[in-house]
Amino acid sequence: MSRTLLTHARVVFATEVRDNAAVLIEDGTIAAVDPESVGSATVIDLSGRLLIPGMIDLHCDALEKEVEPRPNVHFPLDFACAQADKRNAAAGITTVFHALSFANHELGARNNAFAAEIARAVHAWQPHALVNNRVHARYEVTDETAPPVLADLLENGYAHLISFMDHTPGQGQFKNVAAFRAYLARTYRKSDAELDDILANKLASAQNAFARMEAVAAVAGRHGVSIASHDDDSPDKVDTVAALGAVISEFPVNLETARAAKAKGLATLFGAPNILRGRSQSGSMRALDAVIEGVADCLCADYSPAALLPSAMRLPELAGIGLHEAIALVTRTPAHAAGLTDRGEIAVGKRADLVAVETLGGLPQAERVWMRGVPVLSAHFDHA
């Protein structure tokens, strides 16, 4: 039996933070807290460093950029998966849901065939990975061709979270046609004529979107995969997605919608970069305001894995909440929302996915990371 004892740690538990605590790991799980006897355990003295559960990121688009760092410039998929895996380990993220968009009327890595290939590549790389890499399949509901592709991924275990998104101008992230066109022009450098065609296709394909959502939701439900809704902008939208079985509301754009999602029992998800930057990139509700108002259940990396830890660590000062409450936003509540009952907190019987945090120049950094009790990152900082 493999035993490791982490001693002299400031441990973040579900309901409190305890100084000078010890955590015993046996065969990949947390066996005891402050044990009286440890036998032949390997002892690691954390010297007062913060010990938190491994963070769980439900939505991160960064893998798409690893695959396609510039428009139409693609890296080999195994290379991209390996780099994303390392970035998440270095950030203290031990379970990541790589957000891949299935939106055939969009461009780059966001067409169905390529997105499905990336999803399969994530699965293929997992035996070599440092952290637990999963796929969050984002379905653009105006795409008529994606449902069979998504069904195949769900049935084969290559998709672990499904979300419904609608980027049709006039609601959600894009408040008007001009905002939608500006985004595509800036990101993909398309002419006005090309943008006209993209917009026309999108509007035409909006017909029967709800029926397609029902079909995809039914497949997800059969396979026990959690469902999310993206950029909810009204209580009516929340009611619609809740009826489909959604359990997560991603980036609700205003306070009224966030409150409606909470009232329906949906976990609300906001972007950690929003905390660091102090605002939303699309003019929607600030994540910090959501935390202050008590309507934020989870934070995600969105497009920057490195933002997750420092964002959570700033919240006790910025929002006046306890450190254990801040850490829960990136550990316990995301685990619950995704149906992962074996991780997300430091408690006996849970997976020993753990992160020792050191603060350098005021910036929290992951110094050591364990996956199922196995060290996968050691960036020990010598201050001598």
Contacts in CASP RR format, 6 or more apart in sequence:
PFRMAT RR
TARGET T0000
AUTHOR 0000-0000-0000
METHOD contacts of the structure
MODEL  1
MSRTLLTHARVVFATEVRDNAAVLIEDGTIAAVDPESVGSATVIDLSGRL
LIPGMIDLHCDALEKEVEPRPNVHFPLDFACAQADKRNAAAGITTVFHAL
SFANHELGARNNAFAAEIARAVHAWQPHALVNNRVHARYEVTDETAPPVL
ADLLENGYAHLISFMDHTPGQGQFKNVAAFRAYLARTYRKSDAELDDILA
NKLASAQNAFARMEAVAAVAGRHGVSIASHDDDSPDKVDTVAALGAVISE
FPVNLETARAAKAKGLATLFGAPNILRGRSQSGSMRALDAVIEGVADCLC
ADYSPAALLPSAMRLPELAGIGLHEAIALVTRTPAHAAGLTDRGEIAVGK
RADLVAVETLGGLPQAERVWMRGVPVLSAHFDHA
1 26 0 8 1.000
1 27 0 8 1.000
2 25 0 8 1.000
2 26 0 8 1.000
2 27 0 8 1.000
2 28 0 8 1.000
2 373 0 8 1.000
3 24 0 8 1.000
3 25 0 8 1.000
3 26 0 8 1.000
3 31 0 8 1.000
3 38 0 8 1.000
3 39 0 8 1.000
3 40 0 8 1.000
3 41 0 8 1.000
3 42 0 8 1.000
4 24 0 8 1.000
4 25 0 8 1.000
4 41 0 8 1.000
4 42 0 8 1.000
4 43 0 8 1.000
4 44 0 8 1.000
4 370 0 8 1.000
4 373 0 8 1.000
5 22 0 8 1.000
5 23 0 8 1.000
5 24 0 8 1.000
5 25 0 8 1.000
5 35 0 8 1.000
5 38 0 8 1.000
5 41 0 8 1.000
5 42 0 8 1.000
5 43 0 8 1.000
5 44 0 8 1.000
6 22 0 8 1.000
6 23 0 8 1.000
6 24 0 8 1.000
6 25 0 8 1.000
6 44 0 8 1.000
6 46 0 8 1.000
6 51 0 8 1.000
6 354 0 8 1.000
6 356 0 8 1.000
7 22 0 8 1.000
7 43 0 8 1.000
7 44 0 8 1.000
7 45 0 8 1.000
7 46 0 8 1.000
8 20 0 8 1.000
8 22 0 8 1.000
8 45 0 8 1.000
8 46 0 8 1.000
8 47 0 8 1.000
8 48 0 8 1.000
9 20 0 8 1.000
9 21 0 8 1.000
9 22 0 8 1.000
9 23 0 8 1.000
9 46 0 8 1.000
9 48 0 8 1.000
9 49 0 8 1.000
9 50 0 8 1.000
9 51 0 8 1.000
9 356 0 8 1.000
10 17 0 8 1.000
10 18 0 8 1.000
10 19 0 8 1.000
10 20 0 8 1.000
10 21 0 8 1.000
10 48 0 8 1.000
10 49 0 8 1.000
10 50 0 8 1.000
10 51 0 8 1.000
11 17 0 8 1.000
11 18 0 8 1.000
11 21 0 8 1.000
11 23 0 8 1.000
11 33 0 8 1.000
11 51 0 8 1.000
11 346 0 8 1.000
12 50 0 8 1.000
12 51 0 8 1.000
12 52 0 8 1.000
12 53 0 8 1.000
12 323 0 8 1.000
12 324 0 8 1.000
12 327 0 8 1.000
12 346 0 8 1.000
13 324 0 8 1.000
13 345 0 8 1.000
13 346 0 8 1.000
13 347 0 8 1.000
14 324 0 8 1.000
14 328 0 8 1.000
14 332 0 8 1.000
14 345 0 8 1.000
14 346 0 8 1.000
14 347 0 8 1.000
15 324 0 8 1.000
16 324 0 8 1.000
17 322 0 8 1.000
17 323 0 8 1.000
17 324 0 8 1.000
19 48 0 8 1.000
20 48 0 8 1.000
21 33 0 8 1.000
21 34 0 8 1.000
21 51 0 8 1.000
22 33 0 8 1.000
22 34 0 8 1.000
22 35 0 8 1.000
23 30 0 8 1.000
23 32 0 8 1.000
23 33 0 8 1.000
23 51 0 8 1.000
23 346 0 8 1.000
23 352 0 8 1.000
23 354 0 8 1.000
24 30 0 8 1.000
24 31 0 8 1.000
24 32 0 8 1.000
24 33 0 8 1.000
24 35 0 8 1.000
24 38 0 8 1.000
24 41 0 8 1.000
25 31 0 8 1.000
25 352 0 8 1.000
25 354 0 8 1.000
25 370 0 8 1.000
25 373 0 8 1.000
28 351 0 8 1.000
28 352 0 8 1.000
28 372 0 8 1.000
28 373 0 8 1.000
28 374 0 8 1.000
29 349 0 8 1.000
29 350 0 8 1.000
29 351 0 8 1.000
29 352 0 8 1.000
29 372 0 8 1.000
30 346 0 8 1.000
30 347 0 8 1.000
30 348 0 8 1.000
30 349 0 8 1.000
30 350 0 8 1.000
30 351 0 8 1.000
30 352 0 8 1.000
31 348 0 8 1.000
31 349 0 8 1.000
32 348 0 8 1.000
33 346 0 8 1.000
33 348 0 8 1.000
44 368 0 8 1.000
46 356 0 8 1.000
46 368 0 8 1.000
49 356 0 8 1.000
49 357 0 8 1.000
49 358 0 8 1.000
49 367 0 8 1.000
50 356 0 8 1.000
50 357 0 8 1.000
50 364 0 8 1.000
51 346 0 8 1.000
51 354 0 8 1.000
51 355 0 8 1.000
51 356 0 8 1.000
51 357 0 8 1.000
52 327 0 8 1.000
52 331 0 8 1.000
52 346 0 8 1.000
52 354 0 8 1.000
52 355 0 8 1.000
52 357 0 8 1.000
53 327 0 8 1.000
53 331 0 8 1.000
53 332 0 8 1.000
53 343 0 8 1.000
53 344 0 8 1.000
53 345 0 8 1.000
53 346 0 8 1.000
53 350 0 8 1.000
53 353 0 8 1.000
53 354 0 8 1.000
53 355 0 8 1.000
54 92 0 8 1.000
54 93 0 8 1.000
54 94 0 8 1.000
54 95 0 8 1.000
54 331 0 8 1.000
54 343 0 8 1.000
54 344 0 8 1.000
54 353 0 8 1.000
54 354 0 8 1.000
54 355 0 8 1.000
54 369 0 8 1.000
55 91 0 8 1.000
55 92 0 8 1.000
55 93 0 8 1.000
55 94 0 8 1.000
55 95 0 8 1.000
55 308 0 8 1.000
55 309 0 8 1.000
55 312 0 8 1.000
55 330 0 8 1.000
55 331 0 8 1.000
55 355 0 8 1.000
56 93 0 8 1.000
56 94 0 8 1.000
56 95 0 8 1.000
56 96 0 8 1.000
56 330 0 8 1.000
56 331 0 8 1.000
56 334 0 8 1.000
56 335 0 8 1.000
56 338 0 8 1.000
56 340 0 8 1.000
56 343 0 8 1.000
56 344 0 8 1.000
57 88 0 8 1.000
57 93 0 8 1.000
57 95 0 8 1.000
57 96 0 8 1.000
57 97 0 8 1.000
57 300 0 8 1.000
57 301 0 8 1.000
57 305 0 8 1.000
57 308 0 8 1.000
57 330 0 8 1.000
57 334 0 8 1.000
58 97 0 8 1.000
58 136 0 8 1.000
58 161 0 8 1.000
58 228 0 8 1.000
58 248 0 8 1.000
58 269 0 8 1.000
58 298 0 8 1.000
58 300 0 8 1.000
58 334 0 8 1.000
58 337 0 8 1.000
58 338 0 8 1.000
59 97 0 8 1.000
59 99 0 8 1.000
59 136 0 8 1.000
59 163 0 8 1.000
59 228 0 8 1.000
59 250 0 8 1.000
59 269 0 8 1.000
59 271 0 8 1.000
59 300 0 8 1.000
59 301 0 8 1.000
59 302 0 8 1.000
60 88 0 8 1.000
60 96 0 8 1.000
60 97 0 8 1.000
60 98 0 8 1.000
60 99 0 8 1.000
60 136 0 8 1.000
60 300 0 8 1.000
60 301 0 8 1.000
60 302 0 8 1.000
60 303 0 8 1.000
60 305 0 8 1.000
61 99 0 8 1.000
61 101 0 8 1.000
61 302 0 8 1.000
61 303 0 8 1.000
62 84 0 8 1.000
62 87 0 8 1.000
62 98 0 8 1.000
62 301 0 8 1.000
62 303 0 8 1.000
62 304 0 8 1.000
62 305 0 8 1.000
63 80 0 8 1.000
63 81 0 8 1.000
63 84 0 8 1.000
63 98 0 8 1.000
63 99 0 8 1.000
63 100 0 8 1.000
63 118 0 8 1.000
63 122 0 8 1.000
64 99 0 8 1.000
64 100 0 8 1.000
64 101 0 8 1.000
64 109 0 8 1.000
64 110 0 8 1.000
64 118 0 8 1.000
65 303 0 8 1.000
66 75 0 8 1.000
66 80 0 8 1.000
66 81 0 8 1.000
66 83 0 8 1.000
66 84 0 8 1.000
67 74 0 8 1.000
67 75 0 8 1.000
67 77 0 8 1.000
67 80 0 8 1.000
67 109 0 8 1.000
67 118 0 8 1.000
68 74 0 8 1.000
68 75 0 8 1.000
68 108 0 8 1.000
68 109 0 8 1.000
69 75 0 8 1.000
71 107 0 8 1.000
71 108 0 8 1.000
71 187 0 8 1.000
71 188 0 8 1.000
71 189 0 8 1.000
72 108 0 8 1.000
74 109 0 8 1.000
77 117 0 8 1.000
77 118 0 8 1.000
77 121 0 8 1.000
78 121 0 8 1.000
78 124 0 8 1.000
78 125 0 8 1.000
80 118 0 8 1.000
80 121 0 8 1.000
81 121 0 8 1.000
81 122 0 8 1.000
81 124 0 8 1.000
81 125 0 8 1.000
81 129 0 8 1.000
81 133 0 8 1.000
82 125 0 8 1.000
82 128 0 8 1.000
84 96 0 8 1.000
84 98 0 8 1.000
84 133 0 8 1.000
85 125 0 8 1.000
85 129 0 8 1.000
85 130 0 8 1.000
85 131 0 8 1.000
85 133 0 8 1.000
86 130 0 8 1.000
87 305 0 8 1.000
87 306 0 8 1.000
88 94 0 8 1.000
88 96 0 8 1.000
88 130 0 8 1.000
88 131 0 8 1.000
88 133 0 8 1.000
88 305 0 8 1.000
89 130 0 8 1.000
89 131 0 8 1.000
89 366 0 8 1.000
89 369 0 8 1.000
89 376 0 8 1.000
89 377 0 8 1.000
90 306 0 8 1.000
90 366 0 8 1.000
90 377 0 8 1.000
90 379 0 8 1.000
91 301 0 8 1.000
91 305 0 8 1.000
91 306 0 8 1.000
91 308 0 8 1.000
91 309 0 8 1.000
91 366 0 8 1.000
92 308 0 8 1.000
92 309 0 8 1.000
92 355 0 8 1.000
92 366 0 8 1.000
92 369 0 8 1.000
92 377 0 8 1.000
93 131 0 8 1.000
93 301 0 8 1.000
93 305 0 8 1.000
93 308 0 8 1.000
94 131 0 8 1.000
94 132 0 8 1.000
94 343 0 8 1.000
94 353 0 8 1.000
94 355 0 8 1.000
94 369 0 8 1.000
94 371 0 8 1.000
95 131 0 8 1.000
95 132 0 8 1.000
95 134 0 8 1.000
95 335 0 8 1.000
95 340 0 8 1.000
95 343 0 8 1.000
95 353 0 8 1.000
96 131 0 8 1.000
96 132 0 8 1.000
96 133 0 8 1.000
96 134 0 8 1.000
96 301 0 8 1.000
96 305 0 8 1.000
97 134 0 8 1.000
97 135 0 8 1.000
97 136 0 8 1.000
97 160 0 8 1.000
97 161 0 8 1.000
97 338 0 8 1.000
98 118 0 8 1.000
98 122 0 8 1.000
98 133 0 8 1.000
98 134 0 8 1.000
98 135 0 8 1.000
98 136 0 8 1.000
99 136 0 8 1.000
99 138 0 8 1.000
99 163 0 8 1.000
100 109 0 8 1.000
100 115 0 8 1.000
100 118 0 8 1.000
100 119 0 8 1.000
100 135 0 8 1.000
100 136 0 8 1.000
100 137 0 8 1.000
100 138 0 8 1.000
101 109 0 8 1.000
101 110 0 8 1.000
101 115 0 8 1.000
101 138 0 8 1.000
101 140 0 8 1.000
101 165 0 8 1.000
102 110 0 8 1.000
102 112 0 8 1.000
102 115 0 8 1.000
102 116 0 8 1.000
102 137 0 8 1.000
102 138 0 8 1.000
102 139 0 8 1.000
102 140 0 8 1.000
102 143 0 8 1.000
102 146 0 8 1.000
102 149 0 8 1.000
102 150 0 8 1.000
103 110 0 8 1.000
103 111 0 8 1.000
103 138 0 8 1.000
103 140 0 8 1.000
103 142 0 8 1.000
103 143 0 8 1.000
103 146 0 8 1.000
103 165 0 8 1.000
103 167 0 8 1.000
104 111 0 8 1.000
104 112 0 8 1.000
104 140 0 8 1.000
104 143 0 8 1.000
104 145 0 8 1.000
104 146 0 8 1.000
105 140 0 8 1.000
105 142 0 8 1.000
105 143 0 8 1.000
105 198 0 8 1.000
105 201 0 8 1.000
105 202 0 8 1.000
105 205 0 8 1.000
106 140 0 8 1.000
106 184 0 8 1.000
106 198 0 8 1.000
107 184 0 8 1.000
107 187 0 8 1.000
107 188 0 8 1.000
107 190 0 8 1.000
108 114 0 8 1.000
108 188 0 8 1.000
109 115 0 8 1.000
109 118 0 8 1.000
110 140 0 8 1.000
112 143 0 8 1.000
112 145 0 8 1.000
112 146 0 8 1.000
112 149 0 8 1.000
113 149 0 8 1.000
115 137 0 8 1.000
115 149 0 8 1.000
116 149 0 8 1.000
116 152 0 8 1.000
116 153 0 8 1.000
116 158 0 8 1.000
119 135 0 8 1.000
119 137 0 8 1.000
119 153 0 8 1.000
119 158 0 8 1.000
119 159 0 8 1.000
120 158 0 8 1.000
122 133 0 8 1.000
122 134 0 8 1.000
122 135 0 8 1.000
122 158 0 8 1.000
123 135 0 8 1.000
123 157 0 8 1.000
123 158 0 8 1.000
125 133 0 8 1.000
126 132 0 8 1.000
126 133 0 8 1.000
130 369 0 8 1.000
130 371 0 8 1.000
130 376 0 8 1.000
130 377 0 8 1.000
131 369 0 8 1.000
131 371 0 8 1.000
131 376 0 8 1.000
132 353 0 8 1.000
132 371 0 8 1.000
134 160 0 8 1.000
134 161 0 8 1.000
135 153 0 8 1.000
135 158 0 8 1.000
135 159 0 8 1.000
135 160 0 8 1.000
135 161 0 8 1.000
136 159 0 8 1.000
136 160 0 8 1.000
136 161 0 8 1.000
136 162 0 8 1.000
136 163 0 8 1.000
136 228 0 8 1.000
137 150 0 8 1.000
137 153 0 8 1.000
137 154 0 8 1.000
137 159 0 8 1.000
137 161 0 8 1.000
137 162 0 8 1.000
137 163 0 8 1.000
138 163 0 8 1.000
138 165 0 8 1.000
138 230 0 8 1.000
139 146 0 8 1.000
139 147 0 8 1.000
139 150 0 8 1.000
139 162 0 8 1.000
139 163 0 8 1.000
139 164 0 8 1.000
139 165 0 8 1.000
139 213 0 8 1.000
139 216 0 8 1.000
140 146 0 8 1.000
140 165 0 8 1.000
140 166 0 8 1.000
140 167 0 8 1.000
141 164 0 8 1.000
141 165 0 8 1.000
141 166 0 8 1.000
141 206 0 8 1.000
141 209 0 8 1.000
141 210 0 8 1.000
141 212 0 8 1.000
141 213 0 8 1.000
142 166 0 8 1.000
142 167 0 8 1.000
142 168 0 8 1.000
142 202 0 8 1.000
142 203 0 8 1.000
142 205 0 8 1.000
142 206 0 8 1.000
142 209 0 8 1.000
143 205 0 8 1.000
144 205 0 8 1.000
144 208 0 8 1.000
144 212 0 8 1.000
146 212 0 8 1.000
146 216 0 8 1.000
147 212 0 8 1.000
147 215 0 8 1.000
147 216 0 8 1.000
150 159 0 8 1.000
150 162 0 8 1.000
150 216 0 8 1.000
150 219 0 8 1.000
151 215 0 8 1.000
151 216 0 8 1.000
151 219 0 8 1.000
153 159 0 8 1.000
154 162 0 8 1.000
154 219 0 8 1.000
154 220 0 8 1.000
154 223 0 8 1.000
154 225 0 8 1.000
155 219 0 8 1.000
155 223 0 8 1.000
157 223 0 8 1.000
159 225 0 8 1.000
160 225 0 8 1.000
160 338 0 8 1.000
161 225 0 8 1.000
161 226 0 8 1.000
161 227 0 8 1.000
161 228 0 8 1.000
161 338 0 8 1.000
162 216 0 8 1.000
162 217 0 8 1.000
162 220 0 8 1.000
162 225 0 8 1.000
162 226 0 8 1.000
162 227 0 8 1.000
162 228 0 8 1.000
163 227 0 8 1.000
163 228 0 8 1.000
163 229 0 8 1.000
163 230 0 8 1.000
163 248 0 8 1.000
163 250 0 8 1.000
164 213 0 8 1.000
164 216 0 8 1.000
164 227 0 8 1.000
164 228 0 8 1.000
164 229 0 8 1.000
164 230 0 8 1.000
164 241 0 8 1.000
164 244 0 8 1.000
164 246 0 8 1.000
165 229 0 8 1.000
165 230 0 8 1.000
165 231 0 8 1.000
166 172 0 8 1.000
166 206 0 8 1.000
166 209 0 8 1.000
166 230 0 8 1.000
166 231 0 8 1.000
167 173 0 8 1.000
167 174 0 8 1.000
167 180 0 8 1.000
167 202 0 8 1.000
167 231 0 8 1.000
168 174 0 8 1.000
168 180 0 8 1.000
168 202 0 8 1.000
168 203 0 8 1.000
168 206 0 8 1.000
169 175 0 8 1.000
169 176 0 8 1.000
169 177 0 8 1.000
169 179 0 8 1.000
169 180 0 8 1.000
169 199 0 8 1.000
170 176 0 8 1.000
170 177 0 8 1.000
171 231 0 8 1.000
171 233 0 8 1.000
172 231 0 8 1.000
172 232 0 8 1.000
172 233 0 8 1.000
172 253 0 8 1.000
172 284 0 8 1.000
173 179 0 8 1.000
173 231 0 8 1.000
173 251 0 8 1.000
173 253 0 8 1.000
173 282 0 8 1.000
173 284 0 8 1.000
174 180 0 8 1.000
174 183 0 8 1.000
174 282 0 8 1.000
175 282 0 8 1.000
177 199 0 8 1.000
179 282 0 8 1.000
180 199 0 8 1.000
181 195 0 8 1.000
181 199 0 8 1.000
184 190 0 8 1.000
184 195 0 8 1.000
184 198 0 8 1.000
185 195 0 8 1.000
190 198 0 8 1.000
210 240 0 8 1.000
213 244 0 8 1.000
214 244 0 8 1.000
217 227 0 8 1.000
217 244 0 8 1.000
217 245 0 8 1.000
217 246 0 8 1.000
220 226 0 8 1.000
220 227 0 8 1.000
221 227 0 8 1.000
221 245 0 8 1.000
226 247 0 8 1.000
226 248 0 8 1.000
226 337 0 8 1.000
226 338 0 8 1.000
226 339 0 8 1.000
227 241 0 8 1.000
227 244 0 8 1.000
227 245 0 8 1.000
227 246 0 8 1.000
227 247 0 8 1.000
227 248 0 8 1.000
228 246 0 8 1.000
228 247 0 8 1.000
228 248 0 8 1.000
228 249 0 8 1.000
228 250 0 8 1.000
228 269 0 8 1.000
229 237 0 8 1.000
229 238 0 8 1.000
229 241 0 8 1.000
229 246 0 8 1.000
229 248 0 8 1.000
229 249 0 8 1.000
229 250 0 8 1.000
229 266 0 8 1.000
230 250 0 8 1.000
230 251 0 8 1.000
231 250 0 8 1.000
231 251 0 8 1.000
231 252 0 8 1.000
231 253 0 8 1.000
231 284 0 8 1.000
232 238 0 8 1.000
232 241 0 8 1.000
232 249 0 8 1.000
232 250 0 8 1.000
232 251 0 8 1.000
232 252 0 8 1.000
232 253 0 8 1.000
232 257 0 8 1.000
232 261 0 8 1.000
233 252 0 8 1.000
233 253 0 8 1.000
233 254 0 8 1.000
233 257 0 8 1.000
234 256 0 8 1.000
234 257 0 8 1.000
234 260 0 8 1.000
235 256 0 8 1.000
235 257 0 8 1.000
235 260 0 8 1.000
237 257 0 8 1.000
238 249 0 8 1.000
238 252 0 8 1.000
238 257 0 8 1.000
238 260 0 8 1.000
238 261 0 8 1.000
238 264 0 8 1.000
238 266 0 8 1.000
239 260 0 8 1.000
239 264 0 8 1.000
241 249 0 8 1.000
241 266 0 8 1.000
242 264 0 8 1.000
242 265 0 8 1.000
242 266 0 8 1.000
246 266 0 8 1.000
247 265 0 8 1.000
247 266 0 8 1.000
247 267 0 8 1.000
247 337 0 8 1.000
248 266 0 8 1.000
248 267 0 8 1.000
248 268 0 8 1.000
248 269 0 8 1.000
248 298 0 8 1.000
248 337 0 8 1.000
249 257 0 8 1.000
249 258 0 8 1.000
249 261 0 8 1.000
249 266 0 8 1.000
249 267 0 8 1.000
249 268 0 8 1.000
249 269 0 8 1.000
250 269 0 8 1.000
250 300 0 8 1.000
251 269 0 8 1.000
251 270 0 8 1.000
251 271 0 8 1.000
251 284 0 8 1.000
252 258 0 8 1.000
252 261 0 8 1.000
252 268 0 8 1.000
252 285 0 8 1.000
252 290 0 8 1.000
252 295 0 8 1.000
253 282 0 8 1.000
253 284 0 8 1.000
253 285 0 8 1.000
254 284 0 8 1.000
254 285 0 8 1.000
255 285 0 8 1.000
255 289 0 8 1.000
255 290 0 8 1.000
255 293 0 8 1.000
255 295 0 8 1.000
258 268 0 8 1.000
258 285 0 8 1.000
258 290 0 8 1.000
258 293 0 8 1.000
258 295 0 8 1.000
258 296 0 8 1.000
259 295 0 8 1.000
261 268 0 8 1.000
261 295 0 8 1.000
262 268 0 8 1.000
262 295 0 8 1.000
262 297 0 8 1.000
267 297 0 8 1.000
267 298 0 8 1.000
267 333 0 8 1.000
267 334 0 8 1.000
267 336 0 8 1.000
267 337 0 8 1.000
268 290 0 8 1.000
268 295 0 8 1.000
268 296 0 8 1.000
268 297 0 8 1.000
268 298 0 8 1.000
269 297 0 8 1.000
269 298 0 8 1.000
269 299 0 8 1.000
269 300 0 8 1.000
269 334 0 8 1.000
269 337 0 8 1.000
270 285 0 8 1.000
270 287 0 8 1.000
270 290 0 8 1.000
270 291 0 8 1.000
270 296 0 8 1.000
270 298 0 8 1.000
270 299 0 8 1.000
270 300 0 8 1.000
271 287 0 8 1.000
271 299 0 8 1.000
271 300 0 8 1.000
271 301 0 8 1.000
271 302 0 8 1.000
271 311 0 8 1.000
272 287 0 8 1.000
272 299 0 8 1.000
272 300 0 8 1.000
272 301 0 8 1.000
272 302 0 8 1.000
272 304 0 8 1.000
272 307 0 8 1.000
272 308 0 8 1.000
272 311 0 8 1.000
272 312 0 8 1.000
272 330 0 8 1.000
273 301 0 8 1.000
273 302 0 8 1.000
273 303 0 8 1.000
273 304 0 8 1.000
273 307 0 8 1.000
273 311 0 8 1.000
274 280 0 8 1.000
274 281 0 8 1.000
274 286 0 8 1.000
274 287 0 8 1.000
274 288 0 8 1.000
274 302 0 8 1.000
275 287 0 8 1.000
275 288 0 8 1.000
275 291 0 8 1.000
275 299 0 8 1.000
275 307 0 8 1.000
275 311 0 8 1.000
275 314 0 8 1.000
275 315 0 8 1.000
275 318 0 8 1.000
276 307 0 8 1.000
276 310 0 8 1.000
276 311 0 8 1.000
276 314 0 8 1.000
278 286 0 8 1.000
278 287 0 8 1.000
278 288 0 8 1.000
279 286 0 8 1.000
280 286 0 8 1.000
280 287 0 8 1.000
287 296 0 8 1.000
287 299 0 8 1.000
287 311 0 8 1.000
288 315 0 8 1.000
288 318 0 8 1.000
288 319 0 8 1.000
290 296 0 8 1.000
291 315 0 8 1.000
291 318 0 8 1.000
291 319 0 8 1.000
291 321 0 8 1.000
291 329 0 8 1.000
292 319 0 8 1.000
292 320 0 8 1.000
296 329 0 8 1.000
297 329 0 8 1.000
297 333 0 8 1.000
297 337 0 8 1.000
298 329 0 8 1.000
298 330 0 8 1.000
298 333 0 8 1.000
298 334 0 8 1.000
298 337 0 8 1.000
299 308 0 8 1.000
299 311 0 8 1.000
299 312 0 8 1.000
299 329 0 8 1.000
299 330 0 8 1.000
300 308 0 8 1.000
300 334 0 8 1.000
301 307 0 8 1.000
301 308 0 8 1.000
308 330 0 8 1.000
309 330 0 8 1.000
309 355 0 8 1.000
309 357 0 8 1.000
309 364 0 8 1.000
309 365 0 8 1.000
309 366 0 8 1.000
310 363 0 8 1.000
310 364 0 8 1.000
312 326 0 8 1.000
312 327 0 8 1.000
312 329 0 8 1.000
312 330 0 8 1.000
313 323 0 8 1.000
313 326 0 8 1.000
313 357 0 8 1.000
313 359 0 8 1.000
313 364 0 8 1.000
315 321 0 8 1.000
315 322 0 8 1.000
315 325 0 8 1.000
315 326 0 8 1.000
315 329 0 8 1.000
316 322 0 8 1.000
316 323 0 8 1.000
316 326 0 8 1.000
319 326 0 8 1.000
328 345 0 8 1.000
331 344 0 8 1.000
331 345 0 8 1.000
332 344 0 8 1.000
332 345 0 8 1.000
334 344 0 8 1.000
335 341 0 8 1.000
335 343 0 8 1.000
335 344 0 8 1.000
335 345 0 8 1.000
342 350 0 8 1.000
342 351 0 8 1.000
343 350 0 8 1.000
343 351 0 8 1.000
343 353 0 8 1.000
344 350 0 8 1.000
344 351 0 8 1.000
344 353 0 8 1.000
346 354 0 8 1.000
351 372 0 8 1.000
352 370 0 8 1.000
352 372 0 8 1.000
352 373 0 8 1.000
353 370 0 8 1.000
353 371 0 8 1.000
353 372 0 8 1.000
353 373 0 8 1.000
354 369 0 8 1.000
354 370 0 8 1.000
354 373 0 8 1.000
355 366 0 8 1.000
355 368 0 8 1.000
355 369 0 8 1.000
355 370 0 8 1.000
356 366 0 8 1.000
356 367 0 8 1.000
356 368 0 8 1.000
356 369 0 8 1.000
357 364 0 8 1.000
357 365 0 8 1.000
357 366 0 8 1.000
357 367 0 8 1.000
358 364 0 8 1.000
358 365 0 8 1.000
358 367 0 8 1.000
358 381 0 8 1.000
359 365 0 8 1.000
360 381 0 8 1.000
365 379 0 8 1.000
365 381 0 8 1.000
366 377 0 8 1.000
366 379 0 8 1.000
367 378 0 8 1.000
367 379 0 8 1.000
367 380 0 8 1.000
367 381 0 8 1.000
368 375 0 8 1.000
368 377 0 8 1.000
368 378 0 8 1.000
368 379 0 8 1.000
368 380 0 8 1.000
369 375 0 8 1.000
369 376 0 8 1.000
369 377 0 8 1.000
370 376 0 8 1.000
END
